[in-house]
Amino acid sequence: MGSKYTKRYTEEFKRDAIALVDSSGKTVTAVARELGISSESLRGWYRRAKADQGEGAPGELTSAERQELRRLRRENREQQQTIEILKKATAFFVKESDR
């Protein structure tokens, strides 16, 4: 969760910044300084773009894979909660039927 001071950049701005790094021959830090943004933000965008193009580090997830992983983890968490509720309900009804 970002602070209320976190800047939001459009996808177009991010794409342009990444293209500037590729076309200018300058470092990510130099381009970030010129654009007035955090070099860590630009570095993250650049790394993610390269991974999405299949040029990332070995084992690095693409944005689509990262999104699917998030979805699967959320789904898994919800199913685990459902299982816990069902276990408690089963225990309750077993106890009630023994009376």
DSSP file with accessible surface (Angstrom, degrees, kcal/mol):
  #  RESIDUE AA STRUCTURE BP1 BP2  ACC     N-H-->O    O-->H-N    N-H-->O    O-->H-N    TCO  KAPPA ALPHA  PHI   PSI    X-CA   Y-CA   Z-CA
    1    1 A M              0   0  243      0, 0.0     2,-0.0     0, 0.0     0, 0.0   0.000 360.0 360.0 360.0 117.8    0.0    0.0    0.0
    2    2 A G        -     0   0   50      1,-0.1     2,-0.0     2,-0.0     0, 0.0  -0.309 360.0-103.8 -77.1 160.2    1.6    3.2   -1.1
    3    3 A S    >   -     0   0   74      1,-0.1     3,-1.6    -2,-0.0    -1,-0.1  -0.284  36.8-101.2 -74.8 172.4    1.5    6.4    0.8
    4    4 A K  T 3  S+     0   0  178      1,-0.3    -1,-0.1    -2,-0.0    -2,-0.0   0.639 122.5  60.0 -71.5  -8.1   -0.8    9.2   -0.2
    5    5 A Y  T 3  S+     0   0  179      2,-0.1    -1,-0.3     0, 0.0     2,-0.2   0.417  74.4 121.0 -97.5   0.6    2.3   10.9   -1.8
    6    6 A T    <   -     0   0   68     -3,-1.6     2,-0.3     1,-0.1    -4,-0.0  -0.481  60.6-133.7 -67.7 128.1    3.0    8.1   -4.2
    7    7 A K        -     0   0  143     -2,-0.2     2,-0.5     1,-0.0    -1,-0.1  -0.591  11.4-145.4 -82.4 145.1    2.9    9.3   -7.8
    8    8 A R        -     0   0  207     -2,-0.3     2,-0.4     0, 0.0    -1,-0.0  -0.936  12.7-160.4-110.1 131.0    1.0    7.3  -10.3
    9    9 A Y        -     0   0   60     -2,-0.5     2,-0.0     1,-0.0    -2,-0.0  -0.884  19.4-115.9-112.4 144.9    2.3    7.2  -13.9
   10   10 A T     >  -     0   0   88     -2,-0.4     4,-2.2     1,-0.1     5,-0.2  -0.319  24.8-115.9 -73.3 159.4    0.3    6.3  -17.0
   11   11 A E  H  > S+     0   0  120      1,-0.2     4,-2.7     2,-0.2     5,-0.2   0.871 117.8  56.3 -62.4 -35.2    1.2    3.2  -19.0
   12   12 A E  H  > S+     0   0  120      2,-0.2     4,-2.6     1,-0.2    -1,-0.2   0.925 106.3  49.0 -63.2 -43.4    2.1    5.5  -21.9
   13   13 A F  H  > S+     0   0   60      1,-0.2     4,-2.5     2,-0.2    -2,-0.2   0.929 112.1  49.1 -61.6 -43.8    4.6    7.4  -19.7
   14   14 A K  H  X S+     0   0   44     -4,-2.2     4,-2.5     2,-0.2    -2,-0.2   0.925 111.3  48.8 -62.3 -45.6    6.2    4.1  -18.6
   15   15 A R  H  X S+     0   0  150     -4,-2.7     4,-2.6     1,-0.2    -1,-0.2   0.914 112.6  48.6 -60.4 -43.3    6.5    2.8  -22.1
   16   16 A D  H  X S+     0   0   95     -4,-2.6     4,-2.2     2,-0.2    -1,-0.2   0.897 111.0  50.0 -64.6 -40.0    8.0    6.1  -23.3
   17   17 A A  H  X S+     0   0    2     -4,-2.5     4,-1.9     2,-0.2    -2,-0.2   0.919 112.0  47.7 -65.3 -42.2   10.5    6.1  -20.4
   18   18 A I  H  X S+     0   0   20     -4,-2.5     4,-2.3     1,-0.2    -2,-0.2   0.923 111.4  50.6 -64.2 -43.0   11.5    2.5  -21.2
   19   19 A A  H  X S+     0   0   51     -4,-2.6     4,-2.9     1,-0.2     5,-0.3   0.882 107.3  54.9 -62.8 -36.2   11.9    3.4  -24.9
   20   20 A L  H  X S+     0   0   59     -4,-2.2     4,-2.4     2,-0.2     6,-0.4   0.904 106.8  50.0 -65.4 -39.4   14.1    6.3  -23.9
   21   21 A V  H  X S+     0   0   11     -4,-1.9     4,-1.0     1,-0.2     5,-0.2   0.941 114.9  44.7 -62.4 -45.6   16.4    4.0  -22.0
   22   22 A D  H  < S+     0   0   74     -4,-2.3    -2,-0.2     1,-0.2    -1,-0.2   0.908 120.8  37.6 -65.5 -42.6   16.6    1.7  -25.0
   23   23 A S  H  < S+     0   0   96     -4,-2.9    -2,-0.2     1,-0.2    -1,-0.2   0.774 112.7  53.7 -85.6 -25.6   17.1    4.4  -27.6
   24   24 A S  H  < S-     0   0   45     -4,-2.4    -1,-0.2    -5,-0.3    -2,-0.1   0.735  89.5-135.9 -85.4 -23.0   19.3    6.9  -25.8
   25   25 A G     <  +     0   0   74     -4,-1.0     2,-0.2     1,-0.3    -4,-0.1   0.542  63.0 129.2  77.9   4.1   22.1    4.6  -24.7
   26   26 A K        -     0   0   94     -6,-0.4    -1,-0.3    -5,-0.2    -2,-0.1  -0.496  65.1 -96.9 -87.8 163.5   22.0    6.3  -21.3
   27   27 A T     >  -     0   0   91     -2,-0.2     4,-2.3     1,-0.1     5,-0.2  -0.324  30.6-112.2 -74.4 161.4   21.8    4.5  -18.0
   28   28 A V  H  > S+     0   0   21      1,-0.2     4,-2.8     2,-0.2     5,-0.2   0.912 119.2  53.2 -58.9 -41.2   18.5    4.0  -16.3
   29   29 A T  H  > S+     0   0   48      1,-0.2     4,-2.4     2,-0.2    -1,-0.2   0.911 108.4  48.7 -62.9 -42.7   19.6    6.3  -13.5
   30   30 A A  H  > S+     0   0   23      2,-0.2     4,-2.2     1,-0.2    -1,-0.2   0.921 113.4  46.3 -65.3 -43.7   20.5    9.1  -16.0
   31   31 A V  H  X S+     0   0    0     -4,-2.3     4,-2.2     2,-0.2    -2,-0.2   0.924 111.9  51.6 -65.2 -42.5   17.1    8.8  -17.8
   32   32 A A  H  X>S+     0   0    1     -4,-2.8     5,-2.3    -5,-0.2     4,-1.2   0.917 109.1  50.6 -60.8 -41.6   15.3    8.7  -14.5
   33   33 A R  H  <5S+     0   0  180     -4,-2.4     3,-0.5     1,-0.2    -1,-0.2   0.925 110.1  50.0 -62.7 -42.3   17.1   11.9  -13.4
   34   34 A E  H  <5S+     0   0  109     -4,-2.2    -1,-0.2     1,-0.2    -2,-0.2   0.872 114.8  43.9 -63.2 -37.8   16.2   13.6  -16.6
   35   35 A L  H  <5S-     0   0   63     -4,-2.2    -1,-0.2    -5,-0.1    -2,-0.2   0.573 110.7-121.9 -84.8 -11.1   12.5   12.7  -16.2
   36   36 A G  T  <5 +     0   0   52     -4,-1.2     2,-0.3    -3,-0.5    -3,-0.2   0.845  70.0 121.6  74.5  33.5   12.4   13.5  -12.6
   37   37 A I  S   <S-     0   0   17     -5,-2.3    -1,-0.3    -6,-0.1     2,-0.2  -0.800  72.1 -81.2-122.6 169.0   11.4   10.1  -11.4
   38   38 A S     >  -     0   0   59     -2,-0.3     4,-2.1     1,-0.2     5,-0.2  -0.462  28.9-141.8 -69.7 133.7   12.8    7.5   -9.1
   39   39 A S  H  > S+     0   0   35      1,-0.2     4,-2.7     2,-0.2     5,-0.2   0.853 103.1  56.6 -66.0 -31.5   15.5    5.4  -10.7
   40   40 A E  H  > S+     0   0  120      2,-0.2     4,-2.1     1,-0.2    -1,-0.2   0.880 106.0  50.1 -67.1 -37.2   14.2    2.4   -8.8
   41   41 A S  H  > S+     0   0   48      2,-0.2     4,-2.5     1,-0.2    -2,-0.2   0.959 113.7  44.3 -63.5 -49.7   10.8    2.9  -10.3
   42   42 A L  H  X S+     0   0    0     -4,-2.1     4,-2.8     1,-0.2     5,-0.2   0.902 111.7  53.4 -63.0 -39.9   12.2    3.1  -13.8
   43   43 A R  H  X S+     0   0   65     -4,-2.7     4,-2.7     1,-0.2    -1,-0.2   0.917 110.0  48.3 -61.6 -41.9   14.5    0.2  -13.2
   44   44 A G  H  X S+     0   0   15     -4,-2.1     4,-2.5     2,-0.2    -2,-0.2   0.923 112.3  47.8 -63.5 -45.2   11.5   -1.9  -12.1
   45   45 A W  H  X S+     0   0   24     -4,-2.5     4,-2.5     2,-0.2    -2,-0.2   0.918 113.7  48.6 -60.5 -44.0    9.4   -0.9  -15.2
   46   46 A Y  H  X S+     0   0   60     -4,-2.8     4,-2.4     2,-0.2    -2,-0.2   0.928 112.0  47.5 -63.5 -47.1   12.4   -1.7  -17.4
   47   47 A R  H  X S+     0   0  123     -4,-2.7     4,-2.2    -5,-0.2    -1,-0.2   0.915 113.2  48.8 -61.6 -43.5   13.0   -5.1  -15.9
   48   48 A R  H  X S+     0   0  101     -4,-2.5     4,-2.4     2,-0.2    15,-0.3   0.912 110.7  50.7 -64.1 -41.3    9.3   -6.0  -16.1
   49   49 A A  H  X S+     0   0   19     -4,-2.5     4,-1.4     1,-0.2    -2,-0.2   0.912 110.4  49.2 -63.8 -41.9    9.2   -4.9  -19.8
   50   50 A K  H  <>S+     0   0   32     -4,-2.4     5,-3.1     2,-0.2     6,-0.6   0.908 110.8  50.1 -65.2 -40.5   12.2   -7.0  -20.7
   51   51 A A  H ><5S+     0   0    5     -4,-2.2     3,-1.6     4,-0.3     5,-0.3   0.914 108.5  52.7 -63.5 -40.5   10.7  -10.0  -18.9
   52   52 A D  H 3<5S+     0   0   78     -4,-2.4    -1,-0.2     1,-0.3    -2,-0.2   0.793 108.2  51.3 -65.9 -27.4    7.4   -9.5  -20.8
   53   53 A Q  T 3<5S-     0   0  109     -4,-1.4    -1,-0.3    -3,-0.2    -2,-0.2   0.384 122.1-108.1 -88.3   1.6    9.4   -9.5  -24.1
   54   54 A G  T < 5S+     0   0   67     -3,-1.6    -3,-0.2    -4,-0.2    -2,-0.1   0.640  96.1 106.1  82.8  13.8   11.1  -12.7  -23.1
   55   55 A E      < +     0   0  122     -5,-3.1    -4,-0.3    -6,-0.2    -5,-0.1   0.218  51.0 112.1-109.7  13.8   14.4  -11.0  -22.4
   56   56 A G  S    S-     0   0   30     -6,-0.6     3,-0.1    -5,-0.3    -8,-0.1  -0.103  78.9 -69.4 -80.1-178.9   14.4  -11.2  -18.6
   57   57 A A    >   -     0   0   59      1,-0.1     3,-2.2   -10,-0.1    -1,-0.2  -0.316  68.6 -80.8 -66.2 151.9   16.5  -13.1  -16.3
   58   58 A P  T 3  S+     0   0  135      0, 0.0    -1,-0.1     0, 0.0     3,-0.1  -0.330 118.7  14.1 -56.6 131.6   16.0  -16.9  -16.2
   59   59 A G  T 3  S+     0   0   79      1,-0.3     2,-0.3    -3,-0.1    -2,-0.1   0.392  89.8 141.1  84.3  -4.4   13.0  -17.8  -14.2
   60   60 A E    <   -     0   0   59     -3,-2.2    -1,-0.3     1,-0.1     2,-0.2  -0.548  50.8-124.2 -74.8 133.8   11.7  -14.2  -14.0
   61   61 A L        -     0   0   65     -2,-0.3    -9,-0.1    -3,-0.1   -10,-0.1  -0.527  15.2-129.1 -80.5 143.7    7.9  -14.1  -14.3
   62   62 A T     >  -     0   0   37     -2,-0.2     4,-2.7   -11,-0.1     5,-0.2  -0.353  33.3-101.6 -77.7 170.1    6.1  -12.1  -17.0
   63   63 A S  H  > S+     0   0   41    -15,-0.3     4,-2.5     1,-0.2     5,-0.2   0.900 124.4  51.0 -60.7 -40.2    3.4   -9.7  -16.0
   64   64 A A  H  > S+     0   0   66      2,-0.2     4,-2.4     1,-0.2    -1,-0.2   0.915 111.7  46.7 -64.7 -42.1    0.7  -12.2  -17.1
   65   65 A E  H  > S+     0   0   90      2,-0.2     4,-2.5     1,-0.2    -2,-0.2   0.905 112.1  50.7 -66.5 -40.0    2.4  -15.0  -15.1
   66   66 A R  H  X S+     0   0   68     -4,-2.7     4,-2.2     2,-0.2    -2,-0.2   0.915 111.0  49.0 -63.4 -41.2    2.7  -12.7  -12.0
   67   67 A Q  H  X S+     0   0  129     -4,-2.5     4,-2.3    -5,-0.2    -2,-0.2   0.915 111.7  48.8 -65.8 -41.7   -1.0  -11.8  -12.3
   68   68 A E  H  X S+     0   0  101     -4,-2.4     4,-2.9     2,-0.2     5,-0.2   0.908 109.6  52.4 -65.3 -40.1   -2.0  -15.5  -12.6
   69   69 A L  H  X S+     0   0   59     -4,-2.5     4,-2.5     2,-0.2    -2,-0.2   0.925 109.3  49.5 -61.5 -42.8    0.1  -16.3   -9.6
   70   70 A R  H  X S+     0   0  140     -4,-2.2     4,-2.3     2,-0.2    -1,-0.2   0.928 112.2  48.4 -60.3 -44.3   -1.6  -13.6   -7.6
   71   71 A R  H  X S+     0   0  104     -4,-2.3     4,-2.7     1,-0.2    -2,-0.2   0.933 112.3  48.1 -62.8 -44.6   -5.0  -14.9   -8.7
   72   72 A L  H  X S+     0   0   71     -4,-2.9     4,-2.7     1,-0.2    -1,-0.2   0.888 111.1  50.5 -65.8 -38.4   -4.1  -18.5   -7.8
   73   73 A R  H  X S+     0   0  158     -4,-2.5     4,-2.4    -5,-0.2    -1,-0.2   0.905 111.7  47.9 -65.4 -41.0   -2.8  -17.5   -4.4
   74   74 A R  H  X S+     0   0  115     -4,-2.3     4,-2.5     2,-0.2    -2,-0.2   0.939 113.1  48.3 -63.6 -44.5   -6.0  -15.5   -3.6
   75   75 A E  H  X S+     0   0   77     -4,-2.7     4,-2.4     1,-0.2    -2,-0.2   0.911 111.6  50.0 -62.5 -41.8   -8.1  -18.5   -4.8
   76   76 A N  H  X S+     0   0   84     -4,-2.7     4,-2.5     2,-0.2    -1,-0.2   0.919 109.9  50.6 -62.4 -43.7   -6.0  -20.9   -2.7
   77   77 A R  H  X S+     0   0  137     -4,-2.4     4,-2.1     1,-0.2    -2,-0.2   0.922 110.9  49.0 -61.6 -42.9   -6.4  -18.6    0.4
   78   78 A E  H  X S+     0   0  102     -4,-2.5     4,-2.2     1,-0.2    -1,-0.2   0.905 111.4  49.5 -64.8 -39.2  -10.2  -18.5   -0.1
   79   79 A Q  H  X S+     0   0  102     -4,-2.4     4,-2.5     2,-0.2    -1,-0.2   0.897 108.7  52.5 -68.1 -37.8  -10.4  -22.3   -0.4
   80   80 A Q  H  X S+     0   0   93     -4,-2.5     4,-2.3     2,-0.2    -1,-0.2   0.907 109.6  49.4 -63.2 -39.8   -8.3  -22.8    2.7
   81   81 A Q  H  X S+     0   0  111     -4,-2.1     4,-2.3     2,-0.2    -2,-0.2   0.913 110.3  50.8 -65.4 -40.3  -10.7  -20.5    4.6
   82   82 A T  H  X S+     0   0   77     -4,-2.2     4,-2.6     1,-0.2    -2,-0.2   0.919 109.4  50.8 -62.8 -42.5  -13.7  -22.4    3.3
   83   83 A I  H  X S+     0   0   71     -4,-2.5     4,-2.5     1,-0.2    -1,-0.2   0.919 109.6  50.3 -61.3 -43.6  -12.1  -25.7    4.4
   84   84 A E  H  X S+     0   0   86     -4,-2.3     4,-2.2     2,-0.2    -1,-0.2   0.913 111.0  48.9 -62.7 -41.5  -11.5  -24.3    7.9
   85   85 A I  H  X S+     0   0  115     -4,-2.3     4,-2.6     1,-0.2    -2,-0.2   0.929 111.8  49.2 -63.4 -43.6  -15.1  -23.2    8.1
   86   86 A L  H  X S+     0   0  102     -4,-2.6     4,-2.7     1,-0.2    -2,-0.2   0.886 109.1  52.5 -65.0 -38.1  -16.4  -26.6    6.9
   87   87 A K  H  X S+     0   0  123     -4,-2.5     4,-2.4     2,-0.2    -1,-0.2   0.927 111.7  46.1 -61.6 -44.7  -14.1  -28.4    9.5
   88   88 A K  H  X S+     0   0  149     -4,-2.2     4,-2.3     2,-0.2    -2,-0.2   0.903 112.9  49.6 -65.8 -39.9  -15.6  -26.3   12.3
   89   89 A A  H  X S+     0   0   36     -4,-2.6     4,-2.7     2,-0.2     5,-0.2   0.915 110.7  50.3 -66.1 -40.8  -19.1  -26.8   11.0
   90   90 A T  H  X S+     0   0   87     -4,-2.7     4,-2.5     1,-0.2     5,-0.2   0.935 110.9  48.7 -61.5 -46.3  -18.6  -30.6   10.9
   91   91 A A  H  X S+     0   0   61     -4,-2.4     4,-2.2     1,-0.2    -1,-0.2   0.910 111.7  50.5 -61.1 -40.6  -17.2  -30.6   14.4
   92   92 A F  H  X S+     0   0  108     -4,-2.3     4,-2.3     1,-0.2    -2,-0.2   0.944 112.5  45.2 -62.7 -47.1  -20.2  -28.6   15.6
   93   93 A F  H  X S+     0   0  132     -4,-2.7     4,-2.2     2,-0.2    -1,-0.2   0.856 111.4  52.6 -70.3 -32.9  -22.7  -30.9   14.0
   94   94 A V  H  X S+     0   0   75     -4,-2.5     4,-1.1    -5,-0.2    -1,-0.2   0.933 111.4  47.4 -64.5 -42.7  -21.0  -34.1   15.2
   95   95 A K  H  < S+     0   0  140     -4,-2.2     4,-0.4    -5,-0.2     3,-0.3   0.903 112.7  49.1 -63.7 -42.9  -21.1  -32.7   18.7
   96   96 A E  H >< S+     0   0   74     -4,-2.3     3,-0.9     1,-0.2    -1,-0.2   0.865 108.6  52.5 -66.4 -36.3  -24.7  -31.7   18.3
   97   97 A S  H 3< S+     0   0   91     -4,-2.2    -1,-0.2     1,-0.2    -2,-0.2   0.729 100.7  62.6 -75.6 -19.5  -25.7  -35.2   17.0
   98   98 A D  T 3<        0   0  126     -4,-1.1    -1,-0.2    -3,-0.3    -2,-0.2   0.626 360.0 360.0 -77.7 -12.7  -24.0  -36.9   20.0
   99   99 A R    <         0   0  215     -3,-0.9    -3,-0.0    -4,-0.4    -4,-0.0  -0.202 360.0 360.0 -73.1 360.0  -26.4  -35.2   22.4
